[in-house]
Amino acid sequence: MDTPRLTDDPVVARDERPRLAPRPLWKPRVTPVDAGTFGRPRGVEGAFGPAAPSTGRASGVTTAPPVPEFLEDAFGRPVGGGDSIGRAPDESAPDGEADQVSGDPWRDPMSGVRLGVPAIDPDSPEGPAPLPAERFSFRQALFERRLRPSALIGLLVSALLIGAIGAVIGVVAAGRLPRGVTDPEFTLAAAQPSVTRQPGSVADVAARVLPAVVSLEIRTGDVGDTGSGVVIDPSGYVLTNNHVISLAATDPQAQLTVVFDDAAQTRAPGIIVGRDPLTDLAVVKVDVTGATVAQLGDSDALAVGDPVIAIGSPLGLAGTVTTGIVSAKDRPVRLQGGVSDTDAVIDALQTDAAVNPGNSGGALADGTGAVVGINTAIRTLGGDSSGSIGLGFAIPINAARDIAQQLIRNGSVQHAGMGLNARSATDGVTDGAQVQNVQQGGPAAAGGIVEGDVITKVGDRSVGNADELVVAIRSNAVGATVPVVLLREGREMTVSVTLSAE
């Protein structure tokens, strides 16, 4: 069979199919410069130089200087011994091993350093570390064509399917849930007024009395206090307690302001007309016109259990209304201490209407709307700042009216006195006021009262203690002659005493 020719002409192979013959190898032309630079040295025909004669040692670079004789003598092999130190003395080398030792640098410990094949296993090449998966945004995927169009279409179709399923679920759920509860046109039906306020109701009384009750504000520097008052005359006279305005009376820098309960909350400066520390009453004048005046009632006509209404500014809350009943009448209550100069014993009306600090000077009205008392004091369990516990005390309006008239006419008040001092006493059977001393030349001395006597009655009022003696004497006018019942050395006797001004 003919050998295929190395030409571009097609030849016919055994299967009679035309095939091209291989092209001849092309070799670049070697210039003299390239031959001098990269050619073999003269006299070298092969790829490597001629092998050097064997000396028993492998040729190469010596890695250490020659071993001294004393080290070779100490650590070298014995003369004539060719066995390796790694083999037992009676163990012979395998066949051919001795010959291999001299020619194998890895078996000959005296062989020098030479270049060898790399120690990497060619069967398990270590490729580069895998790159992390590339992440890109929706914008890159959509506009920069990071994803195939088919993938984008698949995502859109999936999103549409999910939205359609959610819409179906929403429609089904909306059909089972109640409809919206808001109605923009909804309006509550207006009910007809069903509350009827009869004359004399609390609302009716409060509406008539509130405009006549004012708030009093006393301020000096950064210190202030509040109280209440009752307008008793159209010209602007206001009746209140002495302990409410005592700071304004004793401090020239203090400012007294009266606030009316009207639509404009009218405020006006107040001027103290007069005050009486012995009864804890005072009168303030305000320059106003057309003020609503309170109707003054009759406190003597009250009975225990009658309904009453307390109106004032407790804790600074103006226009506060509380209700209760008359709990007791003619209750002697001593008032003293605090920041005022009040030292009084009042013949009080007791009520369970809630009365708190700030109610002082306000009105205590009956069921007809008439003022029957001036709220003055409270009884507490935790000091003066404690709240009401249902024990409030008011000065009866009959006594307050007389004191107010004297203050407006004279600027001062005269009280009836007997000229003696007494203390509460009891012998287990009878209670009274025992005389401690008698003023020389006074009404008591003139009437025959001596120290040690126990007074049990003055006029028509019984005396059970020292405070009741004070209110019994002051319930009479100056100059009046009253009978006094007393006990002296176990015997009861009656004397007449003509009262004088204290």
HELIX and SHEET records of a PDB file:
HELIX    1   1 PRO A   32  PHE A   38  1                                   7    
HELIX    2   2 GLU A   69  PHE A   75  1                                   7    
HELIX    3   3 GLU A   97  GLY A  103  1                                   7    
HELIX    4   4 PHE A  138  PHE A  143  1                                   6    
HELIX    5   5 PRO A  149  ARG A  176  1                                  28    
HELIX    6   6 VAL A  202  VAL A  209  1                                   8    
HELIX    7   7 LEU A  210  ALA A  212  5                                   3    
HELIX    8   8 ASN A  242  THR A  250  1                                   9    
HELIX    9   9 SER A  299  ALA A  301  5                                   3    
HELIX   10  10 PRO A  314  GLY A  316  5                                   3    
HELIX   11  11 ILE A  397  ASN A  410  1                                  14    
HELIX   12  12 PRO A  443  GLY A  447  1                                   5    
HELIX   13  13 ALA A  466  ARG A  474  1                                   9    
SHEET    1   A 2 PRO A  10  VAL A  12  0                                        
SHEET    2   A 2 PRO A  18  LEU A  20 -1                                        
SHEET    1   B 7 VAL A 213  THR A 220  0                                        
SHEET    2   B 7 VAL A 223  VAL A 231 -1                                        
SHEET    3   B 7 TYR A 237  THR A 240 -1                                        
SHEET    4   B 7 LEU A 281  VAL A 286 -1                                        
SHEET    5   B 7 ARG A 267  ASP A 276 -1                                        
SHEET    6   B 7 GLN A 255  VAL A 259 -1                                        
SHEET    7   B 7 VAL A 213  THR A 220 -1                                        
SHEET    1   C 7 PRO A 307  GLY A 312  0                                        
SHEET    2   C 7 THR A 320  GLN A 336 -1                                        
SHEET    3   C 7 ASP A 343  THR A 351 -1                                        
SHEET    4   C 7 GLY A 392  PRO A 396 -1                                        
SHEET    5   C 7 VAL A 371  ILE A 378 -1                                        
SHEET    6   C 7 ALA A 363  ALA A 365 -1                                        
SHEET    7   C 7 PRO A 307  GLY A 312 -1                                        
SHEET    1   D 2 ALA A 416  GLY A 417  0                                        
SHEET    2   D 2 SER A 500  ALA A 501 -1                                        
SHEET    1   E 4 LEU A 420  THR A 426  0                                        
SHEET    2   E 4 ASP A 431  VAL A 438 -1                                        
SHEET    3   E 4 VAL A 454  VAL A 458 -1                                        
SHEET    4   E 4 ARG A 461  SER A 462 -1                                        
SHEET    1   F 5 LEU A 420  THR A 426  0                                        
SHEET    2   F 5 ASP A 431  VAL A 438 -1                                        
SHEET    3   F 5 VAL A 454  VAL A 458 -1                                        
SHEET    4   F 5 THR A 481  ARG A 488 -1                                        
SHEET    5   F 5 ARG A 491  THR A 498 -1                                        
END                                                                             
